[in-house]
Amino acid sequence: MGDCLQRKMGAGTFDFDLKRFVKQLDALQKRLDWLYQQHIDTSNCKSSLLPSAFKELGMASEELQVAMEELLVQAEESAAMQIKLAAERQRYQNLFEFLPTACLETDTNGKITEANRAAAKMLNISQGFLVGKPLDIFLIKSDRRKFPAKLIQIQQRNVKQEWIAQIQPRQGEPLEAALTVTPDCNLENQPIRLHWIVQDISDRQQTLRGSNRSHINLYQDRPRHVYHKGETVSLQPQIIWLVCQGVLKLSTFSESGDEIILGLAGESLCFGSRMTSLPICQATVVSETAELVGISLTEISASSGLSNSLLPHINQRLQQTEFLLAIAGKRQITDRLHCFLSWLKEEFGQPTKEGTRLTIRLTHQDFANACCTTRVTITRLFSQLQQQGKITFDAQRHLILRE
């Protein structure tokens, strides 16, 4: 059994103390077996008390070994999850870094903790010098005075907020910007950091003031492509897909072949191969049907109005990515599943008499991939939730979340 345990541990997976404990446990079992055999061979004592004690010690040792086996399995699962989390963090970092929209992260006092390249370009200052600076120093004086009240309002309401402000780049002219801020909360639902998206809308505002031109309809006069459940959408390099109807699962695969869910593209979300740095990425229809429109990058580059119209859809996708990343970062599997179900309820929930019915059907493996765990664990947790009366299924096997 000692060799088996050593193989399970693998090089560098566990620390030295755990290895030593495994060896000591094996030695204890062998010592108990030897003592018991010596007593049987040599003892003339008629009392059965000592052999019974040996047997109880042996049983206790076996239970310890079983517990050790379970601990090793859990540690292996934890190590595998950490690898997946590291890959997901790197994917998010790449997405954040090269997103064409200015994105920043601050603490609850408004001090910048992270900024992407687009933000540094907009503010005309290098990324390294941005970190540690208060965000409000890049606002004009009138907006800077309002900033502390805005921060208090964000923490009190704890919801995404938007407003228009005048940004003052370093050694540049002020520009009109739309600021969108989303709180990132801890387990007590208290904001611990703030995510900012800053969009230069100077040209847009001038156009609206000058001609009062209506917003471009992305769906108008474009052919719709219909896909059915289980079909995979071809991610062409020069096409951005926009979902008109239905839901698609966006995923990639790890080196071991495990699927990693990157998001669920519902109505008005966009996706495409140019929106990811991953070498493998696919979109699979999970609703009964899905209708998409394709927009070429050439068309987007040639029209500032089209780019501005598409930007909110890209922002929505980014916000979803951030939320799924926050779910994957939770330590307990039950917390990850609870948050994922709550998110599905908000995004794809339909009120019914029995509760909130999810309009899409995901497999247990899909839930496992999204929550960084195994299908067996998800099946067990769903069984517990059903016994507690928190979930049920309708005749079409759609999941219903009860209040």
C-alpha positions in Angstrom: 0.0 0.0 0.0 3.0 2.3 0.7 4.1 2.1 -2.9 0.6 2.9 -4.2 0.4 5.9 -1.9 3.8 7.1 -3.1 2.7 6.8 -6.7 -0.5 8.8 -6.0 1.5 11.6 -4.5 3.7 12.4 -7.5 6.8 14.6 -7.5 6.3 18.0 -6.0 2.5 17.5 -5.4 2.5 17.2 -1.6 4.9 18.5 1.1 7.4 16.5 3.0 5.4 16.2 6.2 2.5 14.5 4.4 4.9 12.0 2.8 6.5 11.2 6.2 3.1 10.7 7.8 2.2 8.2 5.1 5.4 6.3 5.8 4.8 6.3 9.5 1.2 5.1 9.0 2.5 2.1 6.9 5.2 1.3 9.5 2.5 1.4 12.3 0.3 -1.1 10.4 3.3 -3.5 9.8 4.3 -3.2 13.5 0.8 -4.0 14.7 0.6 -7.0 12.4 4.0 -8.2 13.7 3.0 -7.7 17.4 -0.3 -9.5 16.9 1.4 -12.5 15.2 4.1 -12.7 17.9 1.4 -12.7 20.6 -0.5 -15.5 18.9 2.7 -17.6 18.5 4.1 -17.2 21.9 1.4 -16.2 24.4 0.0 -18.8 26.8 -2.4 -16.2 28.3 -5.9 -17.4 28.3 -7.3 -14.0 28.4 -8.8 -12.7 25.1 -8.4 -9.1 26.1 -5.0 -8.5 24.5 -5.8 -10.0 21.1 -9.0 -8.0 21.1 -7.0 -4.8 21.7 -4.7 -5.7 18.9 -7.6 -6.2 16.6 -9.2 -2.9 17.5 -5.8 -1.1 17.0 -5.5 -2.8 13.6 -9.0 -1.7 12.6 -8.2 1.9 13.7 -5.1 1.8 11.6 -7.0 0.6 8.6 -9.5 3.4 9.0 -6.6 5.9 9.2 -5.3 4.5 5.9 -8.7 4.8 4.3 -8.9 8.4 5.5 -5.4 9.0 4.1 -6.5 7.7 0.7 -9.5 10.1 0.7 -7.2 12.9 1.7 -4.8 12.2 -1.1 -7.7 12.0 -3.7 -9.0 15.4 -2.4 -5.5 16.9 -2.6 -5.1 15.7 -6.2 -8.5 17.2 -7.1 -7.5 20.4 -5.4 -4.2 20.5 -7.4 -6.0 19.9 -10.6 -8.4 22.7 -9.8 -5.6 25.0 -9.1 -4.1 24.3 -12.5 -7.4 25.0 -14.2 -7.8 28.2 -12.1 -4.3 29.3 -13.1 -5.1 28.8 -16.8 -8.4 30.7 -16.4 -6.7 33.6 -14.7 -4.1 33.8 -17.4 -6.8 33.7 -20.1 -8.7 36.5 -18.3 -5.4 38.5 -17.9 -4.8 38.2 -21.6 -8.4 39.3 -22.4 -8.1 42.2 -20.0 -4.7 43.3 -21.2 -5.5 43.4 -25.0 -9.1 44.5 -24.8 -9.5 47.7 -27.0 -11.6 49.3 -24.3 -10.0 51.1 -21.4 -10.4 48.9 -18.3 -9.2 49.5 -14.7 -9.4 48.0 -11.3 -9.4 50.0 -8.1 -9.9 49.4 -4.4 -13.0 50.8 -2.7 -11.2 54.1 -2.1 -10.7 54.6 -5.8 -6.9 53.8 -5.9 -5.9 52.1 -9.1 -4.6 48.5 -8.7 -4.6 47.4 -12.3 -5.0 48.9 -15.7 -4.8 47.6 -19.3 -3.0 49.0 -22.3 -6.0 50.8 -23.6 -6.4 52.7 -20.3 -2.8 53.7 -20.3 -3.1 55.0 -23.9 -6.3 56.9 -23.1 -4.8 58.6 -20.0 -1.4 59.1 -21.8 0.6 57.5 -19.0 2.5 54.2 -18.8 0.8 51.2 -17.1 3.4 51.0 -14.4 2.8 54.6 -13.3 -0.9 54.2 -13.2 -0.9 51.6 -10.4 -1.3 53.2 -7.0 -2.7 56.5 -8.3 -6.2 57.7 -7.4 -8.6 57.4 -10.3 -10.1 60.9 -9.6 -6.9 62.7 -10.5 -7.7 62.0 -14.1 -11.1 63.8 -13.8 -11.7 67.5 -14.3 -12.2 69.4 -11.1 -16.0 69.5 -11.2 -16.3 65.7 -11.6 -13.4 65.2 -9.1 -15.5 66.8 -6.4 -18.4 64.4 -7.1 -16.2 61.3 -7.0 -16.2 60.5 -3.2 -20.0 60.6 -3.2 -20.0 58.3 -6.2 -17.8 55.8 -4.3 -20.1 55.8 -1.3 -23.1 55.4 -3.5 -21.5 52.4 -5.2 -20.7 50.6 -1.9 -24.2 51.3 -0.5 -26.1 50.1 -3.6 -23.7 47.4 -4.5 -24.8 47.3 -8.1 -23.3 48.2 -11.5 -23.6 52.0 -12.2 -22.9 54.2 -15.1 -22.3 58.0 -15.5 -20.8 60.5 -17.9 -17.6 62.4 -16.8 -14.8 64.5 -18.2 -11.5 62.6 -18.3 -8.3 64.7 -18.2 -5.4 62.7 -19.8 -1.8 63.6 -18.8 -0.7 66.5 -20.9 -3.8 66.2 -23.2 -7.2 67.8 -23.8 -10.2 66.7 -21.7 -12.5 64.1 -23.3 -16.0 63.1 -22.6 -16.2 59.5 -21.3 -18.8 57.0 -20.2 -17.7 55.3 -17.0 -19.2 51.9 -16.0 -18.3 50.5 -12.6 -19.1 47.0 -11.3 -18.4 46.1 -7.6 -16.5 42.8 -6.9 -17.8 41.5 -3.5 -16.6 39.1 -0.8 -18.6 36.2 0.7 -20.4 38.8 2.9 -21.5 40.6 -0.3 -19.4 43.6 0.6 -17.4 45.4 -2.1 -13.7 44.7 -1.9 -12.6 46.1 -5.3 -14.2 47.9 -8.3 -14.0 47.2 -12.0 -14.1 50.1 -14.3 -14.8 50.4 -18.1 -14.0 53.8 -19.6 -15.3 54.6 -23.1 -14.3 57.8 -25.0 -17.7 59.0 -26.3 -16.6 62.5 -27.5 -17.2 61.7 -31.1 -20.5 60.0 -30.4 -21.7 62.9 -28.3 -20.8 65.4 -31.0 -22.5 63.3 -33.6 -25.7 63.1 -31.5 -25.6 66.8 -30.8 -25.0 67.7 -34.4 -27.4 65.4 -36.3 -29.4 63.6 -33.6 -28.8 60.4 -35.7 -30.4 57.3 -34.3 -28.3 54.3 -33.1 -27.3 51.8 -35.7 -29.4 48.6 -35.7 -26.9 45.7 -35.7 -29.6 43.2 -36.7 -31.2 45.2 -39.6 -30.7 44.0 -43.2 -28.4 41.2 -42.1 -28.9 37.5 -43.0 -29.6 35.3 -40.0 -27.8 32.0 -39.6 -29.9 29.3 -37.9 -28.2 26.5 -35.9 -29.7 23.6 -33.9 -28.9 22.1 -30.5 -25.5 20.4 -30.5 -24.2 22.1 -33.6 -20.9 23.9 -33.5 -20.5 27.4 -35.0 -17.5 28.0 -37.2 -15.3 30.7 -35.7 -14.1 32.5 -38.8 -11.1 34.9 -38.2 -12.8 37.9 -39.9 -16.3 37.5 -38.4 -17.9 38.6 -35.1 -21.0 36.7 -34.3 -23.9 38.3 -32.5 -26.6 36.2 -30.9 -30.2 37.2 -31.9 -31.9 34.2 -30.3 -30.9 31.1 -28.4 -27.8 30.2 -26.2 -24.4 28.9 -27.1 -21.7 27.4 -24.9 -18.3 28.9 -25.3 -15.5 26.5 -24.3 -11.9 25.4 -24.7 -10.0 22.3 -23.8 -7.1 21.7 -21.4 -3.9 19.8 -22.3 -5.5 16.7 -20.7 -8.6 17.0 -22.9 -10.9 18.4 -20.2 -13.5 20.9 -21.4 -13.3 24.4 -19.8 -16.5 26.6 -20.1 -15.6 30.2 -20.9 -19.2 31.5 -21.0 -22.7 31.2 -22.2 -23.6 33.5 -25.1 -27.2 34.4 -24.9 -29.2 37.0 -26.7 -27.2 40.2 -27.6 -23.9 38.7 -26.7 -21.1 38.5 -29.3 -18.2 36.1 -29.8 -15.5 35.3 -32.4 -12.0 34.0 -32.8 -10.6 37.5 -32.7 -12.0 38.0 -29.2 -9.9 35.4 -27.6 -6.1 34.5 -27.5 -6.8 30.8 -26.9 -5.6 28.4 -29.6 -8.7 26.2 -29.2 -12.1 27.8 -28.7 -15.5 26.6 -29.9 -19.2 27.6 -29.7 -21.8 24.9 -29.3 -25.6 25.5 -29.4 -27.2 24.4 -26.1 -30.7 25.7 -26.7 -33.1 24.0 -29.2 -32.1 26.5 -31.9 -30.0 29.6 -32.2 -30.1 32.5 -34.6 -26.9 34.5 -35.3 -25.8 37.4 -37.5 -22.3 37.8 -38.7 -20.5 41.2 -38.8 -17.2 41.4 -40.7 -14.2 43.1 -39.0 -13.7 45.1 -42.2 -17.2 46.6 -41.9 -16.6 47.4 -38.2 -13.3 49.1 -38.9 -14.9 51.3 -41.6 -17.8 52.5 -39.5 -17.3 54.3 -36.1 -21.1 54.1 -35.6 -21.1 50.3 -36.0 -18.1 50.1 -33.6 -20.0 52.1 -31.0 -23.1 50.1 -31.4 -21.1 46.8 -31.0 -19.2 48.0 -27.9 -22.0 47.5 -25.3 -22.3 43.9 -26.5 -18.6 43.4 -26.0 -18.8 44.9 -22.6 -21.5 42.5 -21.6 -19.4 39.6 -22.6 -16.5 41.0 -20.5 -18.7 41.4 -17.5 -19.9 37.8 -17.9 -16.3 36.6 -18.1 -15.4 38.4 -14.9 -18.3 37.0 -13.0 -17.5 33.4 -14.1 -13.9 33.9 -13.1 -15.1 35.1 -9.7 -17.2 32.0 -9.3 -14.2 29.7 -10.2 -12.1 31.4 -7.6 -14.4 30.5 -4.7 -12.8 27.8 -2.4 -15.8 25.6 -1.6 -17.4 23.6 -4.4 -20.9 24.2 -2.8 -20.2 28.0 -3.0 -19.2 27.7 -6.7 -22.3 25.7 -7.6 -24.6 28.1 -5.6 -23.2 31.2 -7.3 -23.4 29.5 -10.8 -27.0 28.5 -10.2 -27.8 32.1 -9.0 -26.2 33.5 -12.1 -28.1 31.1 -14.4 -31.3 32.1 -12.6 -30.7 35.8 -13.3 -29.6 35.3 -16.9 -31.8 32.5 -18.1 -34.5 32.2 -15.5 -38.3 32.1 -16.3 -40.7 32.6 -13.4 -43.2 29.7 -12.9 -45.6 28.6 -10.1 -43.0 26.0 -8.9 -40.1 28.5 -8.9 -37.7 29.9 -11.5 -37.3 27.6 -14.5 -34.0 27.7 -16.4 -34.7 28.0 -20.2 -31.6 26.1 -21.1 -30.6 22.6 -20.2 -27.0 21.9 -19.2 -25.6 18.4 -18.5 -24.1 17.5 -15.1 -20.7 17.5 -16.9 -21.3 21.1 -18.1 -22.0 22.1 -14.5 -18.8 20.3 -13.4 -16.7 22.0 -16.0 -18.1 25.4 -15.0 -17.6 24.8 -11.3 -14.1 23.2 -11.7 -15.1 19.8 -10.2 -16.2 16.3 -11.2 -19.5 15.1 -12.7 -19.9 12.7 -9.8 -19.6 15.6 -7.3 -22.2 17.6 -9.1 -24.6 14.7 -9.3 -24.2 14.2 -5.5 -24.8 17.9 -4.8 -27.9 18.0 -7.0 -29.3 15.0 -5.2 -28.8 16.8 -1.9 -30.5 19.9 -3.2 -33.4 17.8 -4.5 -33.8 16.1 -1.1 -33.8 19.6 0.6 -36.5 20.7 -1.8 -34.4 23.5 -3.3 -34.5 22.3 -6.9 -36.7 20.1 -9.0 -37.2 19.3 -12.7 -40.1 19.7 -15.0 -41.4 17.2 -17.6 -38.8 18.4 -20.2 -36.0 18.0 -17.6 -35.5 21.7 -17.2 -34.0 22.7 -13.9 -36.4 24.6 -11.5 -34.9 26.6 -8.7 -37.2 27.1 -5.8 -37.2 30.2 -3.6 
